[in-house]
């Protein structure tokens, strides 16, 4: 296979004295959707923040298209074409939908092209067009998530970092948003790194999966292979094997004691 | 008639309070720090203007002096952020507050050293002129202050709503982290906001000096402006201006219709009432985040 678009090598990041990611390496090839799975506190979000430059790694390299980008200022990383769609949407609540999108294109200076991209975002998310003059704080959770994705698209990203886009959304909305992500990947050729707790839907969308636990990658492979792995089925997909029922009975007893 | 005159002079004072309050709120929203030197900024702006304009100093033409004074104030705001405040970014609120209070003292004494401690007034083309119509006599300077504040408010509104830089400033103040994610160079934007608040303070200072004399302790009305910002709802720009106007209007009415001395208390009494009954201020902008 060709050289990966993004190479992460032995990255370590700290929150103060606490080591949140402990030597993570992963590869992302152009056009792929790579998902990073893991429980709360596994370090997924930290990994995303380290890539987008909001956190600086203590060690390791992040190589994008031949350039080392670890520790650069966030706006330089956006300029390289890596845009972060943060966990919890983080729209600008008092600004209109339109202004939120305008800010997504903050690093660009080609006004005419930006307007074309705004129309492109509206074709993927028609609801945003209908609400373009409303304050973003008044949108529903699903609409805010769409706005967060649309806002990131305005930067014309090569790589989009998606941090739990399914968070707090109804299953139907999650299906809708993941359907749009799939289309963006194939139609606009946006490479994606997707962090998820909802392993089933993430593995169904992604090409490659990595599993993180307490700051390390513990498993990786094609999404297909991970879907069939017994460990993943037990712990991330909640598919019950014989042994799991035993454990469940033990748990119940404990609760009632 | 008397009421109308009180209203106009109150509004004129209120405009100055409002502009100082605006500076407080702009910096607070963008950097989450309260700049307690904002009143002293205003006073410094007045003296810089006097320094450029008055015959005993440089004696430049009035219009040239205004431009020069505002450029200097913008530069001072930017450099303060760049050289001093950026170094304490991330420290506790208290240390930033203490730092800005200290900065206020420094400004007061530096001004005293350069221009002396006596009250000075700005030589200006409209001093002491009145306009009279329908039995009302208004000081021209009061009317000018109100008109200029209105124009400045309009200009700031357009800047924040229409320009990309203004939008980025709003974004950085509403959600700093998201602004970083969008590629907004937040630190640089904060520097610009300090520059802008320096300019606004400069305008407030020029307006203040047009209405009367200033001395290095004039900056202490910053405390009243801070009260105005809280009354209006700390964190809301229109609220800051309106809070300033309310405080400005209360004063002359309190001194006319209440026993002597109460006019000084009135704004703070209102502050207490607002804090008790509407703690987020009269015109607070708040949205709850959806989860």
Boltz contact constraints between the chains, C-beta under 6 A:
constraints:
  - contact:
      token1: [A, 54]
      token2: [B, 180]
      max_distance: 6.0
  - contact:
      token1: [A, 74]
      token2: [B, 180]
      max_distance: 6.0
  - contact:
      token1: [A, 75]
      token2: [B, 183]
      max_distance: 6.0
  - contact:
      token1: [A, 75]
      token2: [B, 185]
      max_distance: 6.0
  - contact:
      token1: [A, 78]
      token2: [B, 183]
      max_distance: 6.0
  - contact:
      token1: [A, 84]
      token2: [B, 181]
      max_distance: 6.0
  - contact:
      token1: [A, 86]
      token2: [B, 181]
      max_distance: 6.0
  - contact:
      token1: [A, 90]
      token2: [B, 175]
      max_distance: 6.0
  - contact:
      token1: [A, 90]
      token2: [B, 178]
      max_distance: 6.0
  - contact:
      token1: [A, 92]
      token2: [B, 171]
      max_distance: 6.0
  - contact:
      token1: [A, 92]
      token2: [B, 174]
      max_distance: 6.0
  - contact:
      token1: [A, 92]
      token2: [B, 175]
      max_distance: 6.0
  - contact:
      token1: [A, 93]
      token2: [B, 287]
      max_distance: 6.0
  - contact:
      token1: [A, 94]
      token2: [B, 174]
      max_distance: 6.0
  - contact:
      token1: [A, 99]
      token2: [B, 167]
      max_distance: 6.0
  - contact:
      token1: [A, 103]
      token2: [B, 167]
      max_distance: 6.0
  - contact:
      token1: [A, 103]
      token2: [B, 171]
      max_distance: 6.0
  - contact:
      token1: [A, 103]
      token2: [B, 182]
      max_distance: 6.0
  - contact:
      token1: [A, 104]
      token2: [B, 182]
      max_distance: 6.0
  - contact:
      token1: [A, 106]
      token2: [B, 182]
      max_distance: 6.0
  - contact:
      token1: [A, 106]
      token2: [B, 183]
      max_distance: 6.0
  - contact:
      token1: [A, 106]
      token2: [B, 184]
      max_distance: 6.0
  - contact:
      token1: [A, 107]
      token2: [B, 183]
      max_distance: 6.0
  - contact:
      token1: [A, 137]
      token2: [B, 287]
      max_distance: 6.0
  - contact:
      token1: [A, 141]
      token2: [B, 290]
      max_distance: 6.0
  - contact:
      token1: [A, 168]
      token2: [B, 291]
      max_distance: 6.0
